[in-house]
Amino acid sequence: MMAAFKSCIAAVIALLAVAGSGLYANAEQQPQTSETPLPIQTAAVKREEKTERVTAFGTVAADPNSQFVVVSPINGIVRKLDAYSGQVVPVGGVVAVIEPSPVAQAQFAQLEIAVTNSQQQLEHVKRLYAQQLATKDQVASAEKALADASAQLEAQKRLGAGQNEVTLKAPKTGVVTKLTAQIGAEVAAKAVVAEFADRTSLMVQLGIEPSDAADVSPGDKVELEQLFVERPAVPAVIASVGALVDPSTRLLNALVKVTGDAAQQFALGETVKATVATKQMEVLTIPRAAVLYDGDQPYVFLIKDGTAHRQNVQLSHTNDETVWVELGLTKGERIAISNVIELSDGTSVSERSP
């Protein structure tokens, strides 16, 4: 029996040896594993001609050359005001009603008396001349006196003197920027009752950073955008650039003139955004999707011979789709623009263009 037991043990050992040799054989036949290339899309670094732009904000103001006033032609008392600050008054629209003051009425009456007296004096001199008791020069002098008195009277009538009230009207359409009269107040002849701004010609006063001012020049194209109204940007040009820093804003003032129908889109005092196209330049550009950040350091992945290589870059301008590159890349190099967050330095990639 002992011999049979030993024989069984030997058989088990033999079987284990055979099985072990089979496992090692299978292991040697297994293929070695390797890193699977990461599929990505790439794009070439381009050199493009771009327009450098400066962004600024400003306030809409009246054009000094388009402002006008409505004045009282006579000494009078304000009885009615049909305009208020900020109102758009159309051409011919009523601004105020003025009642001639007692002084104005007395002056008009004196002019009427002067005309009557001059007429009587002329008739008297003519009778004397007919009797050869007056000369032609005396007749001519009397005629001139009558003509002068009549001219003064007619001038006052055209201004409204002699009427119960004088209605002041806007000579053209404009926005009331200031009322200088009050109901019941007495105004002198030629006194300003209201000040206006013509809406067809406005100025936008921009605040430019001193560091950007050197790049902004008269004639540069500007796009003006309203902050709270969805409308297409209004094209205009820089009219002038100041050389004095505003002590309150620490900015330089630049003026943009807006005329015609475009000006009527804006309200006086409104804040607008201006994008100024300054100079043309050639820059390197890459898609925005290629850029990653390590803290404040932007970087991309260069693709060479199927391998990704991290490359730090220096950027000068970004928008929703394109980035301008100042340092770190050259034209024609290819960079990853997809699956970039899965890349690391040395990652094997399978490159395909978008």
Secondary structure, 3 states (H helix, E strand, C coil): CHHHHHHHHHHHHHHHHHHHHHHHHHHHHCCCCCCCCEEEEEEECEEEEEEEEEEEEEEEEECHHHEEEEECCCCEEEEEECCCCCCEECCCCEEEEEEECHHHHHHHHHHHHHHHHHHHHHHHHHHHHHCCCCCHHHHHHHHHHHHHHHHHHHHHHHHCCCCCCEEEECCCCEEEEEECCCCCCEECCCCEEEEEECCCEEEEEEEECHHHHCCCCCCCEEEEEECCCCCCCEEEEEEEEEEEECCCCCCEEEEEEEEHHHHHHCCCCCEEEEEEEEEEEEEEEEEHHHCEEECCEEEEEEEECCEEEEEECEEEEECCCEEEEEECCCCCCEEECCCHHHCCCCCEEEEECC
